[in-house]
Amino acid sequence: MRPGVVAVRAAAVAVVLVLVPAAGPAPVGDPPGARVTAVVVPTVAAPGGDVEVRVEGCAGPDGTVRSEVFVADAELSGRTGGAGGALRGGTTVRSGTAAGTYPLSVVCDGRDHRDAGRVRVDPAPQPGPHAPTGAGGGSTAAPIADAPSVAEQGPGTRHTVIGLVLATAAAVAVAVRSARRRRRGPDAD
């Protein structure tokens, strides 16, 4: 079999292997096109520290954010009717939580949106924004603009799959060109 044909077939198999997991079933509860995102303030939380969670993408006026590092679910509220705008809630990070990044799940509109965001925990104190204390009598929260935007959180699954497909296409192009060069000889181009 000619090297060019082998390269094309190998590339086709690679593309299929990349696309099959991406075309699998959507996460439980996420309707097509729905994107619920959760952002935590401060961006790096300390064990035992209070955090504020902002969620975008929920149509209803309330919801819940869950994480294994929270002492209790963050109950969301803040919107008075109509879609649009962020929901907000607060909770506390468990004392003794190890440093690391942990997933957030959002429950809103009767659906469970898994991995809607991340909370980063670091035992070292961090300067910067503070979340509300929840003790009443006011808030020490920094403006929510200090929270990273969705664009700052990095690529999602869709972008990763597109990158893999483009990388596969580049590998195919290199393989085909190499096969053509071998057929023509080292001096031909």
GISUL-V561148 format. One record per pair of residues at least 24 apart in sequence whose ideal C-beta (glycine too) atoms are under 10 Angstrom apart, sorted by the first residue. I is the first residue (numbers start at 1). GAP is how many residues later the second one is. Records with the same first field share a line. If there is no record, write none. Layout:
# GISUL-V561148
I = GAP / GAP
This chain:
# GISUL-V561148
2 = 177 / 181
3 = 172 / 173 / 175 / 176 / 177 / 179 / 180
4 = 171 / 172 / 173 / 174 / 175 / 176 / 178 / 179
5 = 171 / 174
6 = 169 / 173
7 = 164 / 165 / 166 / 167 / 168 / 169 / 170 / 171 / 172 / 173
8 = 164 / 167 / 168 / 171
10 = 158 / 161 / 162 / 165
11 = 157 / 158 / 159 / 160 / 161 / 162 / 163 / 164 / 165
12 = 156 / 160
13 = 155
14 = 150 / 151 / 153 / 154 / 155 / 157 / 158
15 = 149 / 150 / 153 / 154 / 157
16 = 152
17 = 147 / 151
18 = 142 / 143 / 144 / 145 / 146 / 147 / 149 / 150
19 = 142 / 145 / 146 / 149
21 = 136 / 140 / 143
22 = 135 / 136 / 138 / 139 / 140 / 142 / 143
23 = 138
27 = 78 / 84 / 85 / 86 / 87 / 88 / 89 / 130
28 = 83 / 84 / 85 / 86
29 = 76 / 77 / 78 / 79 / 80 / 81 / 82 / 83 / 84 / 85
30 = 81 / 82 / 83 / 84 / 85 / 86
31 = 78 / 80
34 = 24 / 25 / 75 / 77 / 79
35 = 78 / 81 / 115 / 121 / 123
36 = 27 / 51 / 68 / 69 / 70 / 71 / 72 / 73 / 75 / 76 / 77 / 78 / 80 / 81
37 = 49 / 67 / 69 / 76 / 79 / 80 / 112 / 113 / 116 / 119
38 = 25 / 27 / 28 / 29 / 36 / 38 / 48 / 49 / 51 / 65 / 66 / 67 / 68 / 75 / 77 / 78 / 79 / 80 / 81 / 109 / 115
39 = 47 / 65 / 77 / 78 / 79 / 80 / 105 / 107 / 108 / 109 / 110 / 111 / 113 / 114
40 = 25 / 27 / 34 / 51 / 53 / 62 / 64 / 77 / 78 / 79 / 80 / 81 / 91 / 107 / 108
41 = 47 / 49 / 87 / 88 / 89 / 90 / 91 / 100 / 101 / 102 / 103 / 104 / 105 / 106 / 107
42 = 78 / 84 / 85 / 86 / 87 / 88 / 89 / 99 / 100 / 104 / 105
43 = 75 / 76 / 77 / 83 / 85 / 86 / 103 / 104 / 105 / 109
44 = 55 / 57 / 75 / 76 / 77 / 78 / 80 / 81 / 82 / 83 / 84
45 = 24 / 25 / 46 / 47 / 48 / 52 / 57 / 74 / 75 / 76 / 77 / 78 / 81 / 86
46 = 47 / 49 / 51 / 53 / 75 / 76 / 77 / 78 / 79 / 80
47 = 45 / 46 / 47 / 48 / 49 / 50 / 51 / 52 / 74 / 75 / 76
48 = 44 / 45 / 46 / 47 / 48 / 49 / 75
49 = 43 / 44 / 46 / 48 / 72 / 74 / 76 / 77 / 81 / 82
50 = 40 / 41 / 42 / 43 / 80 / 81 / 82 / 83 / 84 / 85 / 90 / 91
51 = 38 / 39 / 40 / 41 / 42 / 68 / 70 / 79 / 80 / 81
52 = 36 / 37 / 38 / 39 / 77 / 78 / 79 / 80 / 82 / 87 / 89 / 90 / 92 / 95
53 = 33 / 34 / 35 / 36 / 37 / 38 / 51 / 53 / 63 / 64 / 66 / 78 / 94
54 = 24 / 32 / 33 / 34 / 35 / 63 / 90 / 93
55 = 31 / 32 / 33 / 34 / 49 / 51 / 53 / 58 / 61 / 62
56 = 28 / 29 / 30 / 31 / 50 / 60 / 61 / 93 / 94
57 = 26 / 29 / 30 / 49 / 51 / 52 / 56 / 59 / 93
58 = 25 / 27 / 28 / 29 / 48 / 49 / 50 / 51 / 53 / 55 / 58
59 = 24 / 25 / 49 / 50
60 = 27 / 48 / 49 / 50
61 = 24 / 26 / 47
62 = 25 / 27 / 45 / 46 / 47
63 = 24 / 26 / 43 / 44 / 45 / 46 / 47 / 48 / 50
64 = 25 / 27 / 41 / 42 / 43 / 44 / 48
65 = 24 / 25 / 26 / 39 / 40 / 41 / 42 / 43 / 48 / 51 / 52 / 54
66 = 25 / 37 / 38 / 39 / 40 / 41 / 46 / 48 / 50
67 = 24 / 26 / 27 / 30 / 35 / 36 / 37 / 38 / 50 / 51 / 52 / 54
68 = 26 / 29 / 34 / 35 / 36 / 37 / 51
69 = 24 / 25 / 27 / 28 / 29 / 31 / 32 / 33 / 34 / 35 / 50 / 51 / 52
70 = 24 / 27 / 32 / 34 / 49
71 = 24 / 26
73 = 32 / 34
74 = 30 / 32
76 = 30 / 31 / 32
83 = 26
86 = 58 / 61
88 = 44 / 53 / 56
89 = 43
90 = 41 / 42 / 43 / 44 / 49 / 51
91 = 28 / 40 / 43
92 = 39 / 42
93 = 26 / 28 / 38
94 = 27
96 = 27
97 = 24 / 25 / 26
98 = 24 / 25
99 = 24 / 25
115 = 41 / 42
117 = 31 / 33 / 36
118 = 30 / 35 / 36
